Structures are given as C-alpha cells and as structure tokens.
C-alpha cells in the first residue's frame, strides 16, 4: 500500500460504516477532490468501489490496484467515469 498516495486524497469528514457482506464491516472513504470511493476492512485491506444509492460494488481488481497507488488526481477523471458507467451498464443488463 502506498501511504503517500492514500494520504494525497482529501477525505470527507463523514466516514460511513457499511457491510457489503454480512458480518464484515467496512469503512467508506470518499475523496471530495477526485470523487473516488474506497472501502477499508478492519484488517486494513482496501478496495475501490462504486457507490450507488442502495449499494456498494467493488470495482475490478486492476482498477483498485491502480487507484490505491496513484496520487489523488485532484478532480474527477474521464477514466473513472468510464469505469463507473461500464459497471452501471453491466448491472442494468
């Protein structure tokens, strides 16, 4: 895990406790600059996620790996929007 990349984000002050799987609590982190969302397990494992009104969906492993080592881009990125749109399109089918 790249601590510098993680700390480069401007985390919103509200951190939600969520559960994607029963009895596995996670903490949501949302960057107010780039709009990326992550969840963190109690053991410190982290994943990039897509947040919708009713659920959290893990993004593909390659996206998580990329986002976890990248410095905060400071603004929403076109690639991020594409990934989220593909996930929504796939879910709608």
Residue pairs with C-beta under 8 A, 6 or more apart in sequence:
1 44
1 46
1 68
2 68
2 69
4 71
5 68
5 69
5 70
5 71
5 72
6 46
6 68
8 71
8 72
9 29
9 31
9 33
9 34
9 36
9 72
10 31
10 32
10 33
10 72
11 29
11 30
11 31
11 32
12 29
12 30
12 31
12 32
14 30
15 27
15 28
15 29
16 27
16 28
17 25
17 26
17 27
17 28
18 25
18 26
18 27
18 28
18 39
18 56
19 25
19 26
20 26
20 39
20 55
20 56
20 58
24 41
25 42
26 39
26 40
26 41
26 56
27 39
27 40
28 37
28 38
28 39
28 49
28 51
28 56
29 37
29 38
29 39
29 40
30 36
30 37
30 51
31 37
31 72
33 72
33 73
33 74
33 75
34 72
34 73
34 74
34 75
34 76
34 77
34 80
35 76
35 80
36 48
36 67
36 72
36 80
37 48
37 49
37 50
37 51
37 56
38 46
38 47
38 48
38 49
38 67
38 68
39 46
39 47
39 49
39 56
40 46
46 64
46 68
47 58
47 59
47 64
48 58
48 59
48 63
48 64
48 67
48 68
49 56
49 57
49 58
49 59
50 56
50 57
50 58
50 59
50 83
50 84
50 87
50 88
52 88
57 87
57 91
58 64
59 67
59 83
59 87
60 83
63 83
